């Protein structure tokens, strides 16, 4: 069996991380890698201590029929990559000069 590339290895981990997302509209997972070591992961969802849409059972933007790209101030979720950066900082690990990988449910983006 051929060995997968490091990039795909890390992106596969981000794919698993997205399973924790709490947004009802979009599902993303992110991973931060520095010097070939995983620094942090994150998924899109409400900040710590705040109720998320999955637990509430509804999305405010969905309930109000807000079109895509509008009224983001109503959204409870934080981006996956932002949560990964926050998590890295919480552990006193700098994300500077790191590589970011982001996986979405149906598409792939690498930063």
Biotite code that builds the C-alpha atoms (Angstrom):
import biotite.structure as struc

atoms = struc.array([
    struc.Atom([0.000, 0.000, 0.000], chain_id="A", res_id=1, res_name="UNK", atom_name="CA", element="C"),
    struc.Atom([1.529, 3.356, -0.995], chain_id="A", res_id=2, res_name="UNK", atom_name="CA", element="C"),
    struc.Atom([2.126, 5.917, 1.703], chain_id="A", res_id=3, res_name="UNK", atom_name="CA", element="C"),
    struc.Atom([0.000, 9.074, 1.535], chain_id="A", res_id=4, res_name="UNK", atom_name="CA", element="C"),
    struc.Atom([1.662, 12.470, 1.319], chain_id="A", res_id=5, res_name="UNK", atom_name="CA", element="C"),
    struc.Atom([2.117, 14.541, 4.474], chain_id="A", res_id=6, res_name="UNK", atom_name="CA", element="C"),
    struc.Atom([-0.320, 17.116, 3.103], chain_id="A", res_id=7, res_name="UNK", atom_name="CA", element="C"),
    struc.Atom([-3.034, 14.495, 2.656], chain_id="A", res_id=8, res_name="UNK", atom_name="CA", element="C"),
    struc.Atom([-2.244, 13.023, 6.062], chain_id="A", res_id=9, res_name="UNK", atom_name="CA", element="C"),
    struc.Atom([-2.847, 16.376, 7.745], chain_id="A", res_id=10, res_name="UNK", atom_name="CA", element="C"),
    struc.Atom([-5.897, 17.156, 5.616], chain_id="A", res_id=11, res_name="UNK", atom_name="CA", element="C"),
    struc.Atom([-7.372, 13.759, 6.503], chain_id="A", res_id=12, res_name="UNK", atom_name="CA", element="C"),
    struc.Atom([-7.022, 14.727, 10.168], chain_id="A", res_id=13, res_name="UNK", atom_name="CA", element="C"),
    struc.Atom([-8.811, 18.014, 9.403], chain_id="A", res_id=14, res_name="UNK", atom_name="CA", element="C"),
    struc.Atom([-11.543, 15.894, 7.774], chain_id="A", res_id=15, res_name="UNK", atom_name="CA", element="C"),
    struc.Atom([-12.012, 14.054, 11.072], chain_id="A", res_id=16, res_name="UNK", atom_name="CA", element="C"),
    struc.Atom([-11.963, 17.324, 13.048], chain_id="A", res_id=17, res_name="UNK", atom_name="CA", element="C"),
    struc.Atom([-14.874, 18.710, 10.992], chain_id="A", res_id=18, res_name="UNK", atom_name="CA", element="C"),
    struc.Atom([-17.076, 15.974, 12.462], chain_id="A", res_id=19, res_name="UNK", atom_name="CA", element="C"),
    struc.Atom([-17.136, 18.103, 15.662], chain_id="A", res_id=20, res_name="UNK", atom_name="CA", element="C"),
    struc.Atom([-18.522, 21.222, 13.917], chain_id="A", res_id=21, res_name="UNK", atom_name="CA", element="C"),
    struc.Atom([-21.657, 22.704, 15.469], chain_id="A", res_id=22, res_name="UNK", atom_name="CA", element="C"),
    struc.Atom([-22.858, 24.912, 12.613], chain_id="A", res_id=23, res_name="UNK", atom_name="CA", element="C"),
    struc.Atom([-26.026, 23.710, 10.906], chain_id="A", res_id=24, res_name="UNK", atom_name="CA", element="C"),
    struc.Atom([-25.245, 25.459, 7.601], chain_id="A", res_id=25, res_name="UNK", atom_name="CA", element="C"),
    struc.Atom([-21.571, 24.673, 6.953], chain_id="A", res_id=26, res_name="UNK", atom_name="CA", element="C"),
    struc.Atom([-19.081, 22.134, 8.276], chain_id="A", res_id=27, res_name="UNK", atom_name="CA", element="C"),
    struc.Atom([-15.331, 22.875, 8.336], chain_id="A", res_id=28, res_name="UNK", atom_name="CA", element="C"),
    struc.Atom([-12.285, 21.479, 10.108], chain_id="A", res_id=29, res_name="UNK", atom_name="CA", element="C"),
    struc.Atom([-8.846, 23.107, 10.317], chain_id="A", res_id=30, res_name="UNK", atom_name="CA", element="C"),
    struc.Atom([-5.369, 21.998, 11.335], chain_id="A", res_id=31, res_name="UNK", atom_name="CA", element="C"),
    struc.Atom([-2.225, 24.021, 12.074], chain_id="A", res_id=32, res_name="UNK", atom_name="CA", element="C"),
    struc.Atom([1.102, 22.312, 11.421], chain_id="A", res_id=33, res_name="UNK", atom_name="CA", element="C"),
    struc.Atom([4.501, 23.771, 12.276], chain_id="A", res_id=34, res_name="UNK", atom_name="CA", element="C"),
    struc.Atom([7.806, 22.013, 11.619], chain_id="A", res_id=35, res_name="UNK", atom_name="CA", element="C"),
    struc.Atom([5.879, 18.884, 10.678], chain_id="A", res_id=36, res_name="UNK", atom_name="CA", element="C"),
    struc.Atom([4.116, 18.802, 14.074], chain_id="A", res_id=37, res_name="UNK", atom_name="CA", element="C"),
    struc.Atom([0.430, 19.366, 14.732], chain_id="A", res_id=38, res_name="UNK", atom_name="CA", element="C"),
    struc.Atom([0.078, 22.546, 16.786], chain_id="A", res_id=39, res_name="UNK", atom_name="CA", element="C"),
    struc.Atom([-3.700, 22.791, 16.922], chain_id="A", res_id=40, res_name="UNK", atom_name="CA", element="C"),
    struc.Atom([-7.011, 21.859, 15.328], chain_id="A", res_id=41, res_name="UNK", atom_name="CA", element="C"),
    struc.Atom([-10.333, 23.656, 15.168], chain_id="A", res_id=42, res_name="UNK", atom_name="CA", element="C"),
    struc.Atom([-13.828, 23.363, 13.765], chain_id="A", res_id=43, res_name="UNK", atom_name="CA", element="C"),
    struc.Atom([-16.525, 25.918, 13.107], chain_id="A", res_id=44, res_name="UNK", atom_name="CA", element="C"),
    struc.Atom([-18.859, 26.440, 16.014], chain_id="A", res_id=45, res_name="UNK", atom_name="CA", element="C"),
    struc.Atom([-19.821, 28.667, 18.903], chain_id="A", res_id=46, res_name="UNK", atom_name="CA", element="C"),
    struc.Atom([-17.084, 29.963, 21.234], chain_id="A", res_id=47, res_name="UNK", atom_name="CA", element="C"),
    struc.Atom([-16.541, 28.168, 24.531], chain_id="A", res_id=48, res_name="UNK", atom_name="CA", element="C"),
    struc.Atom([-19.291, 28.830, 27.020], chain_id="A", res_id=49, res_name="UNK", atom_name="CA", element="C"),
    struc.Atom([-21.813, 29.897, 24.385], chain_id="A", res_id=50, res_name="UNK", atom_name="CA", element="C"),
    struc.Atom([-24.653, 27.679, 23.196], chain_id="A", res_id=51, res_name="UNK", atom_name="CA", element="C"),
    struc.Atom([-24.202, 26.358, 19.686], chain_id="A", res_id=52, res_name="UNK", atom_name="CA", element="C"),
    struc.Atom([-26.771, 25.817, 16.942], chain_id="A", res_id=53, res_name="UNK", atom_name="CA", element="C"),
    struc.Atom([-26.633, 22.013, 17.166], chain_id="A", res_id=54, res_name="UNK", atom_name="CA", element="C"),
    struc.Atom([-27.521, 22.102, 20.875], chain_id="A", res_id=55, res_name="UNK", atom_name="CA", element="C"),
    struc.Atom([-30.138, 24.811, 20.354], chain_id="A", res_id=56, res_name="UNK", atom_name="CA", element="C"),
    struc.Atom([-31.625, 22.879, 17.458], chain_id="A", res_id=57, res_name="UNK", atom_name="CA", element="C"),
    struc.Atom([-31.830, 25.862, 15.129], chain_id="A", res_id=58, res_name="UNK", atom_name="CA", element="C"),
    struc.Atom([-29.794, 28.431, 13.220], chain_id="A", res_id=59, res_name="UNK", atom_name="CA", element="C"),
    struc.Atom([-30.900, 32.037, 13.714], chain_id="A", res_id=60, res_name="UNK", atom_name="CA", element="C"),
    struc.Atom([-29.886, 32.980, 10.174], chain_id="A", res_id=61, res_name="UNK", atom_name="CA", element="C"),
    struc.Atom([-31.788, 29.989, 8.796], chain_id="A", res_id=62, res_name="UNK", atom_name="CA", element="C"),
    struc.Atom([-34.884, 30.789, 10.886], chain_id="A", res_id=63, res_name="UNK", atom_name="CA", element="C"),
    struc.Atom([-34.873, 34.372, 9.587], chain_id="A", res_id=64, res_name="UNK", atom_name="CA", element="C"),
    struc.Atom([-34.203, 33.141, 6.018], chain_id="A", res_id=65, res_name="UNK", atom_name="CA", element="C"),
    struc.Atom([-31.096, 35.291, 5.733], chain_id="A", res_id=66, res_name="UNK", atom_name="CA", element="C"),
    struc.Atom([-29.415, 34.794, 2.333], chain_id="A", res_id=67, res_name="UNK", atom_name="CA", element="C"),
    struc.Atom([-25.830, 33.540, 2.097], chain_id="A", res_id=68, res_name="UNK", atom_name="CA", element="C"),
    struc.Atom([-23.286, 36.299, 2.577], chain_id="A", res_id=69, res_name="UNK", atom_name="CA", element="C"),
    struc.Atom([-25.511, 38.557, 4.681], chain_id="A", res_id=70, res_name="UNK", atom_name="CA", element="C"),
    struc.Atom([-26.073, 39.369, 8.370], chain_id="A", res_id=71, res_name="UNK", atom_name="CA", element="C"),
    struc.Atom([-23.111, 37.449, 9.779], chain_id="A", res_id=72, res_name="UNK", atom_name="CA", element="C"),
    struc.Atom([-23.537, 39.306, 13.063], chain_id="A", res_id=73, res_name="UNK", atom_name="CA", element="C"),
    struc.Atom([-26.426, 36.903, 13.729], chain_id="A", res_id=74, res_name="UNK", atom_name="CA", element="C"),
    struc.Atom([-24.177, 33.857, 13.403], chain_id="A", res_id=75, res_name="UNK", atom_name="CA", element="C"),
    struc.Atom([-23.133, 32.088, 16.610], chain_id="A", res_id=76, res_name="UNK", atom_name="CA", element="C"),
    struc.Atom([-20.199, 30.264, 14.981], chain_id="A", res_id=77, res_name="UNK", atom_name="CA", element="C"),
    struc.Atom([-16.528, 31.119, 14.743], chain_id="A", res_id=78, res_name="UNK", atom_name="CA", element="C"),
    struc.Atom([-14.505, 29.971, 11.707], chain_id="A", res_id=79, res_name="UNK", atom_name="CA", element="C"),
    struc.Atom([-12.599, 26.691, 12.021], chain_id="A", res_id=80, res_name="UNK", atom_name="CA", element="C"),
    struc.Atom([-9.242, 28.341, 11.339], chain_id="A", res_id=81, res_name="UNK", atom_name="CA", element="C"),
    struc.Atom([-9.942, 31.050, 13.947], chain_id="A", res_id=82, res_name="UNK", atom_name="CA", element="C"),
    struc.Atom([-10.771, 28.375, 16.524], chain_id="A", res_id=83, res_name="UNK", atom_name="CA", element="C"),
    struc.Atom([-7.526, 26.554, 15.675], chain_id="A", res_id=84, res_name="UNK", atom_name="CA", element="C"),
    struc.Atom([-5.517, 29.775, 16.170], chain_id="A", res_id=85, res_name="UNK", atom_name="CA", element="C"),
    struc.Atom([-7.316, 30.523, 19.449], chain_id="A", res_id=86, res_name="UNK", atom_name="CA", element="C"),
    struc.Atom([-6.646, 26.978, 20.640], chain_id="A", res_id=87, res_name="UNK", atom_name="CA", element="C"),
    struc.Atom([-2.949, 27.247, 19.739], chain_id="A", res_id=88, res_name="UNK", atom_name="CA", element="C"),
    struc.Atom([-2.659, 30.514, 21.660], chain_id="A", res_id=89, res_name="UNK", atom_name="CA", element="C"),
    struc.Atom([-4.460, 28.983, 24.640], chain_id="A", res_id=90, res_name="UNK", atom_name="CA", element="C"),
    struc.Atom([-1.720, 26.345, 24.794], chain_id="A", res_id=91, res_name="UNK", atom_name="CA", element="C"),
    struc.Atom([0.980, 28.997, 24.464], chain_id="A", res_id=92, res_name="UNK", atom_name="CA", element="C"),
    struc.Atom([1.933, 27.679, 21.031], chain_id="A", res_id=93, res_name="UNK", atom_name="CA", element="C"),
    struc.Atom([2.578, 30.264, 18.367], chain_id="A", res_id=94, res_name="UNK", atom_name="CA", element="C"),
    struc.Atom([0.886, 29.673, 15.030], chain_id="A", res_id=95, res_name="UNK", atom_name="CA", element="C"),
    struc.Atom([3.275, 32.094, 13.291], chain_id="A", res_id=96, res_name="UNK", atom_name="CA", element="C"),
    struc.Atom([5.148, 30.582, 10.345], chain_id="A", res_id=97, res_name="UNK", atom_name="CA", element="C"),
    struc.Atom([2.844, 27.557, 10.387], chain_id="A", res_id=98, res_name="UNK", atom_name="CA", element="C"),
    struc.Atom([0.907, 25.825, 7.639], chain_id="A", res_id=99, res_name="UNK", atom_name="CA", element="C"),
    struc.Atom([-2.877, 25.755, 7.725], chain_id="A", res_id=100, res_name="UNK", atom_name="CA", element="C"),
    struc.Atom([-5.046, 23.072, 6.219], chain_id="A", res_id=101, res_name="UNK", atom_name="CA", element="C"),
    struc.Atom([-8.805, 23.422, 5.976], chain_id="A", res_id=102, res_name="UNK", atom_name="CA", element="C"),
    struc.Atom([-11.350, 20.804, 4.996], chain_id="A", res_id=103, res_name="UNK", atom_name="CA", element="C"),
    struc.Atom([-14.976, 21.419, 4.180], chain_id="A", res_id=104, res_name="UNK", atom_name="CA", element="C"),
    struc.Atom([-17.638, 18.785, 3.870], chain_id="A", res_id=105, res_name="UNK", atom_name="CA", element="C"),
    struc.Atom([-17.745, 19.072, 0.077], chain_id="A", res_id=106, res_name="UNK", atom_name="CA", element="C"),
    struc.Atom([-14.678, 21.037, -0.907], chain_id="A", res_id=107, res_name="UNK", atom_name="CA", element="C"),
    struc.Atom([-11.009, 21.379, -0.064], chain_id="A", res_id=108, res_name="UNK", atom_name="CA", element="C"),
    struc.Atom([-9.000, 24.528, 0.545], chain_id="A", res_id=109, res_name="UNK", atom_name="CA", element="C"),
    struc.Atom([-5.402, 24.744, 1.680], chain_id="A", res_id=110, res_name="UNK", atom_name="CA", element="C"),
    struc.Atom([-3.880, 27.944, 2.960], chain_id="A", res_id=111, res_name="UNK", atom_name="CA", element="C"),
])
